Every structure is written in C-alpha cells, then in structure tokens.
Amino acid sequence: MTKLPYLNGYPAELIARIEDLLEQDQLGDWLKHKYSSRHDIQTDKALYQYVTDIKQQYIKNSSVLAKVAYDSQQHPMKGTLGTNTFVSRVQGGKLKSKNEIHIAALFRETPEAFLRVIVIHELSHLKEKDHNKAFYKLCCHMEPDYHQLEFDLRVWLTWRDLS
C-alpha cells in the first residue's frame, strides 16, 4: 500500500483506484487527459485580476483585497496551498486592516481548474473564517464541482510528488 498523504480521509475505494493507476503508471496520463492545459496567469498582477474578477462575480460585498500574490514559501506538505491573512495596522489614530491572499507558486504550473479551486477556497475565507458547513456551501456556490476539483487537485499533488 502506497502512502498517499494528500488523500487521507477519503474512502478506501477511491484511494485503491488511485493506487491502481499509480501502479500501472497511468495516473499522469489520466490527469493530462482530464486537465489538458496550463493557464497563462503567471504574474502577481494577472493573479490579482483573476482573483478580483471571481470576487466581483460572487462576493461583491466582502472586504477589498490589498494584495494577491504567488508565494514560494507556501508548500503543500506543510499544509499550505494558499493563505488568507488579515493584517491590522495603526496609521495615525486609526486602525487600518488589509486582506491579503497568497497562493503557492506551484500553481503557476497547474491547470486553471486547480488554481481556481484554491482561489475560491481563499476567497471563501473572506466571508467564513472556519472550515464549516457554511464555508463549503459558499465554495460550492462559487464552483459547483468544488469537491471533485479539490479531490483531483489532491490526486495531482500526489502524482507530482511521486513522479
């Protein structure tokens, strides 16, 4: 049995299917067939525009994003594919807060669907801080296939680490 750390908690039959594809050396082909192309969002400026467009479409009334950037410090094995931070600073006599989203730099290399699922996840934290039922309901509102895409992203991360 292969260790698949990204797939912890998923049903045994799903993990068995992924292990079979790995053993037959077909997982990469399956992923390439399902998600054939990379996106062209390579700069922080393009990423900011991409995130802002999704935000405007689904959660207009949430707070403004001060910064959106790719971050080479984010690492999937450490549990971070993206982060949403709320930075508060005192400026003069006022307390100013800024929202920042950082996406792991490895998402420059992925299909657009995987970047989108991470962006939606981090944008959902603007409304819901915790990973609760309302959080995942918001994720599914923005991307109806959210759970499938998240699973496929985990499979892609597994394949990436093992190949």
C-alpha positions in Angstrom: 0.0 0.0 0.0 1.5 3.3 -1.1 1.4 6.3 1.3 -0.8 9.0 -0.1 -0.7 11.9 2.4 -2.9 14.2 0.3 -5.7 11.7 0.2 -6.1 11.0 3.9 -9.7 10.7 4.9 -11.0 9.7 1.5 -12.9 6.4 1.1 -10.7 3.3 0.6 -12.2 2.5 -2.8 -11.1 5.9 -4.2 -7.6 5.5 -2.8 -7.4 2.0 -4.2 -8.3 3.3 -7.7 -5.6 6.0 -7.5 -3.1 3.4 -6.3 -4.0 1.1 -9.2 -3.4 4.0 -11.6 -0.1 4.7 -9.9 1.0 1.1 -10.1 0.1 0.9 -13.8 1.9 4.2 -14.4 -1.3 5.7 -15.8 -2.1 8.4 -13.3 -0.2 11.1 -15.1 -2.0 10.3 -18.4 -5.4 10.3 -16.7 -4.7 13.7 -15.2 -3.4 15.1 -18.5 -6.5 13.8 -20.3 -8.9 15.3 -17.8 -7.0 18.6 -17.3 -5.2 19.1 -20.6 -3.8 22.6 -20.5 -2.0 25.0 -18.2 -3.2 28.5 -17.6 -1.5 31.7 -18.5 -1.8 33.5 -15.2 1.9 33.8 -14.5 2.4 37.2 -12.8 1.1 38.6 -9.5 -0.7 41.3 -11.4 -2.6 38.8 -13.6 -3.3 36.7 -10.5 -4.7 39.8 -8.7 -7.0 40.5 -11.7 -8.1 36.8 -11.8 -9.0 36.8 -8.1 -10.7 40.1 -8.3 -12.9 39.0 -11.2 -14.1 35.9 -9.3 -14.6 38.0 -6.1 -16.7 40.6 -8.0 -18.8 37.8 -9.6 -19.7 36.1 -6.3 -18.9 38.1 -3.2 -19.0 41.7 -4.1 -19.8 43.0 -0.6 -16.7 41.4 1.0 -13.7 43.5 2.0 -11.2 44.8 -0.5 -8.1 42.8 -1.3 -4.9 44.8 -0.7 -2.6 42.1 -2.2 -2.8 38.8 -4.1 0.4 37.1 -5.0 2.2 33.9 -5.7 4.3 32.8 -2.7 7.2 30.4 -2.9 7.1 29.9 0.8 3.7 28.0 0.6 4.3 24.3 0.5 1.7 21.5 0.2 3.5 19.1 2.5 3.4 21.7 5.2 -0.4 22.0 4.6 -0.4 25.4 2.9 -1.5 25.8 -0.7 -2.8 29.3 -0.1 -3.3 31.6 2.8 -5.7 34.4 3.5 -4.3 36.9 6.0 -6.0 39.9 7.7 -3.3 42.4 8.6 -4.2 45.2 11.0 -2.0 48.3 11.4 -2.3 51.5 13.3 -1.9 54.5 11.0 -2.1 57.7 12.9 -5.1 57.4 15.2 -6.9 54.9 13.0 -6.8 51.1 12.8 -6.5 50.0 9.2 -6.9 46.4 8.1 -5.9 44.8 4.9 -6.8 41.4 3.4 -4.1 39.5 1.5 -4.2 36.3 -0.4 -1.1 34.3 -1.1 -1.2 31.3 -3.4 1.6 28.7 -3.6 3.9 29.3 -6.5 3.4 25.8 -7.8 0.0 26.9 -9.0 1.7 28.7 -11.9 2.3 25.2 -13.4 -1.2 23.7 -12.9 -4.3 23.6 -15.0 -6.6 26.6 -14.5 -9.2 24.5 -12.6 -6.7 23.8 -9.8 -5.8 27.4 -9.5 -9.5 28.3 -9.4 -10.3 25.9 -6.6 -7.5 27.4 -4.4 -8.6 30.9 -5.2 -12.3 30.0 -4.4 -11.1 28.4 -1.1 -9.2 31.5 -0.1 -12.0 33.9 -1.2 -14.5 32.0 0.9 -12.4 32.8 3.9 -13.4 36.5 3.4 -16.9 35.5 4.5 -16.3 32.4 6.6 -13.2 32.1 8.7 -13.6 28.5 9.7 -13.9 25.3 7.5 -17.6 24.8 8.5 -20.7 23.9 6.6 -21.4 27.5 5.5 -17.8 27.8 4.2 -18.1 24.7 2.0 -21.6 25.8 0.9 -20.0 29.1 -0.3 -17.2 27.2 -2.1 -19.8 25.1 -3.9 -21.8 28.2 -4.8 -18.8 29.7 -6.5 -17.7 26.4 -8.1 -20.4 23.6 -8.2 -17.7 21.0 -8.8 -15.6 22.3 -5.9 -15.3 18.9 -4.1 -14.4 17.0 -7.2 -11.8 19.6 -8.2 -10.3 19.6 -4.7 -10.0 15.8 -4.9 -8.5 15.9 -8.3 -6.0 18.6 -7.1 -5.0 16.2 -4.2 -4.5 13.5 -6.8 -2.4 15.8 -8.9 -0.3 16.7 -5.9 0.2 13.0 -5.2 1.2 12.3 -8.7 3.6 15.3 -8.8 5.3 14.2 -5.6 5.7 10.6 -6.7 6.8 11.2 -10.3 
